Amino acid sequence: MIKRKTYSLEEDNRTLIHKESYDENGNVVHSIDYRESPPVELNFEYDSDGNLIRQSEIQGGIENSSQIFEYDAEGDIIDEKLSIGGALYEHTSLVKTDSGFIRTMTQDNEEVERLEKNIDGDNWSNKFYRYDELLESQKYTFDAKNNSGETIIEGFEHDFNVVIKEKYSNKDEIILKEEFHENGTLLTATEIEIEDGLTLKESVKDFSNGEVYYERLFEYDKNNNIINFEVRSSTGALQSFHKRKFDNQNRLIEETGFTNCYFSGIDGVHKNHNCFHLIHEYE
């Protein structure tokens, strides 16, 4: 079993903040977060296909919560149970239909949320319910002639409509995404530059709260690992960054970063920390 210890480095002082153990397939089977008091432990169990079937959170020797997952032959989650303090709190089930599926969430045996999805070729629609009341509908239409798509979102709780338009490359990659208010006002626009299946740059214009322009920049190594991520303003000023190093076994060994209101989209133990320098060691 492989173990990884993560240390936070501040002024050359190392502090153990996280520990993970992996099975022979690279799945995390146990982790401890020492930043919590007492530390939080997570345990994970998998089936023979590598699907996560149970996870639990333990703190101070007490199991706070656990989740159990069931899958169908296609590998989709069809049943999920969340228990808190040993008692079943939430149950989510998915039933496939001829045209899509219905996913239902219940709490204390009462339906609280439901998603109904229908698929018709390249087109689809969603309906979201809460306590059996329709909250939002989404309808997507694909335009084969222009290789683009449009999603109309109608919200009933706050009485708003939004239109999302997407443009695709000849490899069906999204290269332009625009969001409009129902009156036609542009809210956000994101242009995406992709090369060999990897996103190199995302240019974002956000008009939803004034006018904000920024770019997300990505750099990769020969194994397609993200080794540098930056967010820069329209003037080129650095807003946030995340640098990563890997060893000759393609294992993450070091991370440094700073974020200022822009989430990087890179998962890891650095989340929720604005400034970090992490060292990962393996046993």
Contacts in CASP RR format, 6 or more apart in sequence:
PFRMAT RR
TARGET T0000
AUTHOR 0000-0000-0000
METHOD contacts of the structure
MODEL  1
MIKRKTYSLEEDNRTLIHKESYDENGNVVHSIDYRESPPVELNFEYDSDG
NLIRQSEIQGGIENSSQIFEYDAEGDIIDEKLSIGGALYEHTSLVKTDSG
FIRTMTQDNEEVERLEKNIDGDNWSNKFYRYDELLESQKYTFDAKNNSGE
TIIEGFEHDFNVVIKEKYSNKDEIILKEEFHENGTLLTATEIEIEDGLTL
KESVKDFSNGEVYYERLFEYDKNNNIINFEVRSSTGALQSFHKRKFDNQN
RLIEETGFTNCYFSGIDGVHKNHNCFHLIHEYE
1 21 0 8 1.000
1 22 0 8 1.000
1 23 0 8 1.000
1 24 0 8 1.000
1 29 0 8 1.000
2 21 0 8 1.000
2 22 0 8 1.000
2 26 0 8 1.000
2 282 0 8 1.000
2 283 0 8 1.000
3 19 0 8 1.000
3 20 0 8 1.000
3 21 0 8 1.000
3 22 0 8 1.000
3 282 0 8 1.000
3 283 0 8 1.000
4 19 0 8 1.000
4 20 0 8 1.000
4 21 0 8 1.000
4 22 0 8 1.000
4 251 0 8 1.000
4 280 0 8 1.000
4 281 0 8 1.000
4 282 0 8 1.000
4 283 0 8 1.000
5 16 0 8 1.000
5 18 0 8 1.000
5 19 0 8 1.000
5 280 0 8 1.000
5 281 0 8 1.000
5 282 0 8 1.000
5 283 0 8 1.000
6 16 0 8 1.000
6 17 0 8 1.000
6 18 0 8 1.000
6 19 0 8 1.000
6 20 0 8 1.000
6 269 0 8 1.000
6 278 0 8 1.000
6 279 0 8 1.000
6 280 0 8 1.000
6 281 0 8 1.000
7 14 0 8 1.000
7 15 0 8 1.000
7 16 0 8 1.000
7 17 0 8 1.000
7 278 0 8 1.000
7 279 0 8 1.000
7 280 0 8 1.000
7 281 0 8 1.000
8 14 0 8 1.000
8 15 0 8 1.000
8 17 0 8 1.000
8 276 0 8 1.000
8 277 0 8 1.000
8 278 0 8 1.000
9 277 0 8 1.000
9 278 0 8 1.000
9 279 0 8 1.000
10 277 0 8 1.000
14 279 0 8 1.000
16 34 0 8 1.000
17 33 0 8 1.000
17 34 0 8 1.000
17 35 0 8 1.000
17 269 0 8 1.000
17 278 0 8 1.000
18 31 0 8 1.000
18 32 0 8 1.000
18 33 0 8 1.000
18 34 0 8 1.000
18 35 0 8 1.000
18 269 0 8 1.000
19 31 0 8 1.000
19 32 0 8 1.000
19 34 0 8 1.000
20 28 0 8 1.000
20 30 0 8 1.000
20 31 0 8 1.000
21 28 0 8 1.000
21 29 0 8 1.000
21 30 0 8 1.000
21 31 0 8 1.000
22 28 0 8 1.000
22 29 0 8 1.000
23 29 0 8 1.000
23 46 0 8 1.000
25 46 0 8 1.000
25 50 0 8 1.000
27 44 0 8 1.000
27 46 0 8 1.000
27 50 0 8 1.000
27 52 0 8 1.000
28 42 0 8 1.000
28 44 0 8 1.000
29 43 0 8 1.000
29 44 0 8 1.000
29 45 0 8 1.000
29 46 0 8 1.000
30 41 0 8 1.000
30 42 0 8 1.000
30 43 0 8 1.000
30 44 0 8 1.000
31 41 0 8 1.000
31 42 0 8 1.000
32 39 0 8 1.000
32 40 0 8 1.000
32 41 0 8 1.000
32 42 0 8 1.000
33 39 0 8 1.000
33 40 0 8 1.000
33 41 0 8 1.000
33 42 0 8 1.000
33 269 0 8 1.000
36 59 0 8 1.000
38 59 0 8 1.000
38 60 0 8 1.000
38 61 0 8 1.000
39 59 0 8 1.000
39 60 0 8 1.000
40 57 0 8 1.000
40 58 0 8 1.000
40 59 0 8 1.000
41 57 0 8 1.000
41 58 0 8 1.000
41 59 0 8 1.000
42 55 0 8 1.000
42 56 0 8 1.000
42 57 0 8 1.000
42 58 0 8 1.000
43 54 0 8 1.000
43 55 0 8 1.000
43 56 0 8 1.000
43 58 0 8 1.000
44 52 0 8 1.000
44 54 0 8 1.000
44 55 0 8 1.000
45 52 0 8 1.000
45 53 0 8 1.000
45 54 0 8 1.000
45 55 0 8 1.000
46 52 0 8 1.000
46 53 0 8 1.000
47 53 0 8 1.000
47 71 0 8 1.000
49 71 0 8 1.000
49 75 0 8 1.000
51 69 0 8 1.000
51 71 0 8 1.000
51 75 0 8 1.000
52 69 0 8 1.000
53 68 0 8 1.000
53 69 0 8 1.000
53 70 0 8 1.000
53 71 0 8 1.000
54 66 0 8 1.000
54 67 0 8 1.000
54 68 0 8 1.000
54 69 0 8 1.000
55 66 0 8 1.000
55 67 0 8 1.000
56 63 0 8 1.000
56 65 0 8 1.000
56 66 0 8 1.000
56 67 0 8 1.000
57 63 0 8 1.000
57 64 0 8 1.000
57 65 0 8 1.000
57 66 0 8 1.000
58 64 0 8 1.000
62 85 0 8 1.000
63 85 0 8 1.000
63 86 0 8 1.000
64 84 0 8 1.000
64 85 0 8 1.000
65 82 0 8 1.000
65 83 0 8 1.000
65 84 0 8 1.000
65 85 0 8 1.000
66 82 0 8 1.000
66 83 0 8 1.000
66 86 0 8 1.000
67 80 0 8 1.000
67 81 0 8 1.000
67 82 0 8 1.000
67 83 0 8 1.000
68 79 0 8 1.000
68 80 0 8 1.000
68 81 0 8 1.000
68 83 0 8 1.000
69 77 0 8 1.000
69 79 0 8 1.000
69 80 0 8 1.000
70 77 0 8 1.000
70 78 0 8 1.000
70 79 0 8 1.000
70 80 0 8 1.000
71 77 0 8 1.000
71 78 0 8 1.000
72 78 0 8 1.000
72 96 0 8 1.000
76 94 0 8 1.000
76 96 0 8 1.000
77 94 0 8 1.000
78 93 0 8 1.000
78 94 0 8 1.000
78 95 0 8 1.000
78 96 0 8 1.000
79 91 0 8 1.000
79 92 0 8 1.000
79 93 0 8 1.000
79 94 0 8 1.000
80 91 0 8 1.000
80 92 0 8 1.000
80 93 0 8 1.000
81 88 0 8 1.000
81 90 0 8 1.000
81 91 0 8 1.000
81 92 0 8 1.000
82 88 0 8 1.000
82 89 0 8 1.000
82 90 0 8 1.000
82 91 0 8 1.000
82 92 0 8 1.000
83 89 0 8 1.000
89 107 0 8 1.000
89 108 0 8 1.000
90 105 0 8 1.000
90 106 0 8 1.000
90 107 0 8 1.000
91 105 0 8 1.000
91 106 0 8 1.000
91 107 0 8 1.000
92 103 0 8 1.000
92 104 0 8 1.000
92 105 0 8 1.000
92 106 0 8 1.000
93 103 0 8 1.000
93 104 0 8 1.000
94 101 0 8 1.000
94 102 0 8 1.000
94 103 0 8 1.000
94 104 0 8 1.000
95 101 0 8 1.000
95 102 0 8 1.000
95 103 0 8 1.000
95 104 0 8 1.000
97 118 0 8 1.000
99 118 0 8 1.000
99 119 0 8 1.000
99 120 0 8 1.000
100 117 0 8 1.000
100 118 0 8 1.000
100 119 0 8 1.000
101 117 0 8 1.000
102 114 0 8 1.000
102 115 0 8 1.000
102 116 0 8 1.000
102 117 0 8 1.000
103 114 0 8 1.000
103 115 0 8 1.000
103 117 0 8 1.000
104 111 0 8 1.000
104 113 0 8 1.000
104 114 0 8 1.000
104 115 0 8 1.000
105 111 0 8 1.000
105 112 0 8 1.000
105 113 0 8 1.000
105 114 0 8 1.000
106 112 0 8 1.000
111 131 0 8 1.000
111 132 0 8 1.000
112 130 0 8 1.000
112 131 0 8 1.000
113 128 0 8 1.000
113 129 0 8 1.000
113 130 0 8 1.000
114 128 0 8 1.000
114 129 0 8 1.000
114 132 0 8 1.000
115 126 0 8 1.000
115 127 0 8 1.000
115 128 0 8 1.000
115 129 0 8 1.000
116 126 0 8 1.000
116 127 0 8 1.000
116 129 0 8 1.000
117 124 0 8 1.000
117 125 0 8 1.000
117 126 0 8 1.000
118 124 0 8 1.000
118 125 0 8 1.000
122 142 0 8 1.000
122 144 0 8 1.000
123 139 0 8 1.000
123 140 0 8 1.000
123 141 0 8 1.000
123 142 0 8 1.000
124 139 0 8 1.000
124 140 0 8 1.000
125 137 0 8 1.000
125 138 0 8 1.000
125 139 0 8 1.000
125 140 0 8 1.000
126 136 0 8 1.000
126 137 0 8 1.000
126 138 0 8 1.000
127 134 0 8 1.000
127 136 0 8 1.000
127 137 0 8 1.000
127 138 0 8 1.000
128 134 0 8 1.000
128 135 0 8 1.000
128 136 0 8 1.000
128 137 0 8 1.000
128 138 0 8 1.000
129 135 0 8 1.000
133 156 0 8 1.000
134 156 0 8 1.000
135 155 0 8 1.000
135 156 0 8 1.000
135 157 0 8 1.000
136 153 0 8 1.000
136 154 0 8 1.000
136 155 0 8 1.000
136 156 0 8 1.000
136 157 0 8 1.000
137 153 0 8 1.000
137 154 0 8 1.000
137 155 0 8 1.000
137 156 0 8 1.000
138 151 0 8 1.000
138 152 0 8 1.000
138 153 0 8 1.000
138 154 0 8 1.000
139 151 0 8 1.000
139 152 0 8 1.000
140 149 0 8 1.000
140 150 0 8 1.000
140 151 0 8 1.000
141 149 0 8 1.000
141 150 0 8 1.000
141 151 0 8 1.000
142 148 0 8 1.000
142 149 0 8 1.000
143 149 0 8 1.000
143 150 0 8 1.000
146 167 0 8 1.000
147 167 0 8 1.000
147 168 0 8 1.000
147 169 0 8 1.000
147 170 0 8 1.000
148 165 0 8 1.000
148 166 0 8 1.000
148 167 0 8 1.000
148 168 0 8 1.000
149 165 0 8 1.000
149 166 0 8 1.000
149 167 0 8 1.000
149 168 0 8 1.000
150 163 0 8 1.000
150 164 0 8 1.000
150 165 0 8 1.000
150 166 0 8 1.000
151 163 0 8 1.000
151 164 0 8 1.000
151 165 0 8 1.000
151 166 0 8 1.000
152 161 0 8 1.000
152 162 0 8 1.000
152 163 0 8 1.000
153 161 0 8 1.000
153 162 0 8 1.000
153 163 0 8 1.000
153 164 0 8 1.000
154 161 0 8 1.000
155 161 0 8 1.000
160 181 0 8 1.000
160 182 0 8 1.000
161 181 0 8 1.000
161 182 0 8 1.000
162 179 0 8 1.000
162 180 0 8 1.000
162 181 0 8 1.000
162 182 0 8 1.000
162 187 0 8 1.000
163 179 0 8 1.000
163 180 0 8 1.000
163 181 0 8 1.000
163 182 0 8 1.000
163 184 0 8 1.000
164 177 0 8 1.000
164 178 0 8 1.000
164 179 0 8 1.000
164 180 0 8 1.000
165 176 0 8 1.000
165 177 0 8 1.000
165 178 0 8 1.000
165 179 0 8 1.000
165 180 0 8 1.000
166 174 0 8 1.000
166 176 0 8 1.000
166 177 0 8 1.000
166 178 0 8 1.000
167 174 0 8 1.000
167 175 0 8 1.000
167 176 0 8 1.000
167 177 0 8 1.000
168 174 0 8 1.000
168 175 0 8 1.000
169 175 0 8 1.000
169 194 0 8 1.000
171 194 0 8 1.000
171 197 0 8 1.000
173 192 0 8 1.000
173 194 0 8 1.000
173 197 0 8 1.000
174 192 0 8 1.000
175 191 0 8 1.000
175 192 0 8 1.000
175 193 0 8 1.000
175 194 0 8 1.000
176 189 0 8 1.000
176 190 0 8 1.000
176 191 0 8 1.000
176 192 0 8 1.000
177 188 0 8 1.000
177 189 0 8 1.000
177 190 0 8 1.000
177 192 0 8 1.000
178 186 0 8 1.000
178 188 0 8 1.000
178 189 0 8 1.000
178 190 0 8 1.000
179 186 0 8 1.000
179 187 0 8 1.000
179 188 0 8 1.000
179 189 0 8 1.000
180 186 0 8 1.000
180 187 0 8 1.000
181 187 0 8 1.000
185 207 0 8 1.000
186 205 0 8 1.000
186 207 0 8 1.000
187 206 0 8 1.000
187 207 0 8 1.000
187 208 0 8 1.000
188 204 0 8 1.000
188 205 0 8 1.000
188 206 0 8 1.000
188 207 0 8 1.000
188 208 0 8 1.000
189 204 0 8 1.000
189 205 0 8 1.000
190 202 0 8 1.000
190 203 0 8 1.000
190 204 0 8 1.000
190 205 0 8 1.000
191 202 0 8 1.000
191 203 0 8 1.000
192 199 0 8 1.000
192 201 0 8 1.000
192 202 0 8 1.000
192 203 0 8 1.000
193 199 0 8 1.000
193 200 0 8 1.000
193 201 0 8 1.000
193 202 0 8 1.000
193 203 0 8 1.000
194 200 0 8 1.000
198 218 0 8 1.000
198 220 0 8 1.000
198 224 0 8 1.000
199 218 0 8 1.000
200 217 0 8 1.000
200 218 0 8 1.000
201 215 0 8 1.000
201 216 0 8 1.000
201 217 0 8 1.000
201 218 0 8 1.000
202 215 0 8 1.000
202 216 0 8 1.000
203 213 0 8 1.000
203 215 0 8 1.000
204 212 0 8 1.000
204 213 0 8 1.000
204 214 0 8 1.000
204 215 0 8 1.000
204 216 0 8 1.000
205 211 0 8 1.000
205 212 0 8 1.000
205 213 0 8 1.000
206 212 0 8 1.000
206 213 0 8 1.000
206 214 0 8 1.000
213 233 0 8 1.000
213 234 0 8 1.000
214 231 0 8 1.000
214 232 0 8 1.000
214 233 0 8 1.000
214 234 0 8 1.000
214 239 0 8 1.000
214 262 0 8 1.000
215 231 0 8 1.000
215 232 0 8 1.000
215 236 0 8 1.000
216 229 0 8 1.000
216 230 0 8 1.000
216 231 0 8 1.000
216 262 0 8 1.000
217 228 0 8 1.000
217 229 0 8 1.000
217 230 0 8 1.000
217 231 0 8 1.000
217 232 0 8 1.000
218 226 0 8 1.000
218 228 0 8 1.000
218 229 0 8 1.000
219 226 0 8 1.000
219 227 0 8 1.000
219 228 0 8 1.000
219 229 0 8 1.000
220 226 0 8 1.000
220 227 0 8 1.000
221 227 0 8 1.000
221 246 0 8 1.000
223 246 0 8 1.000
223 250 0 8 1.000
225 244 0 8 1.000
225 246 0 8 1.000
225 250 0 8 1.000
225 252 0 8 1.000
226 242 0 8 1.000
226 244 0 8 1.000
226 266 0 8 1.000
227 243 0 8 1.000
227 244 0 8 1.000
227 245 0 8 1.000
227 246 0 8 1.000
228 241 0 8 1.000
228 242 0 8 1.000
228 243 0 8 1.000
228 244 0 8 1.000
229 241 0 8 1.000
229 242 0 8 1.000
229 243 0 8 1.000
229 264 0 8 1.000
229 265 0 8 1.000
229 266 0 8 1.000
230 238 0 8 1.000
230 240 0 8 1.000
230 241 0 8 1.000
230 242 0 8 1.000
231 238 0 8 1.000
231 239 0 8 1.000
231 240 0 8 1.000
231 241 0 8 1.000
231 259 0 8 1.000
231 262 0 8 1.000
231 264 0 8 1.000
232 238 0 8 1.000
232 239 0 8 1.000
233 239 0 8 1.000
239 260 0 8 1.000
239 261 0 8 1.000
239 262 0 8 1.000
240 257 0 8 1.000
240 258 0 8 1.000
240 259 0 8 1.000
240 260 0 8 1.000
240 261 0 8 1.000
240 262 0 8 1.000
240 264 0 8 1.000
241 256 0 8 1.000
241 257 0 8 1.000
241 258 0 8 1.000
242 255 0 8 1.000
242 256 0 8 1.000
242 257 0 8 1.000
242 259 0 8 1.000
242 264 0 8 1.000
242 266 0 8 1.000
242 270 0 8 1.000
243 255 0 8 1.000
243 256 0 8 1.000
243 257 0 8 1.000
244 252 0 8 1.000
244 254 0 8 1.000
244 255 0 8 1.000
244 266 0 8 1.000
245 252 0 8 1.000
245 253 0 8 1.000
245 254 0 8 1.000
245 255 0 8 1.000
246 252 0 8 1.000
246 253 0 8 1.000
247 253 0 8 1.000
251 280 0 8 1.000
251 282 0 8 1.000
252 280 0 8 1.000
253 279 0 8 1.000
253 280 0 8 1.000
253 281 0 8 1.000
254 278 0 8 1.000
254 279 0 8 1.000
254 280 0 8 1.000
255 270 0 8 1.000
255 276 0 8 1.000
255 277 0 8 1.000
255 278 0 8 1.000
255 280 0 8 1.000
256 276 0 8 1.000
256 277 0 8 1.000
256 278 0 8 1.000
257 270 0 8 1.000
257 275 0 8 1.000
257 276 0 8 1.000
257 277 0 8 1.000
258 274 0 8 1.000
258 275 0 8 1.000
258 276 0 8 1.000
259 274 0 8 1.000
259 275 0 8 1.000
260 274 0 8 1.000
269 278 0 8 1.000
270 276 0 8 1.000
270 278 0 8 1.000
END
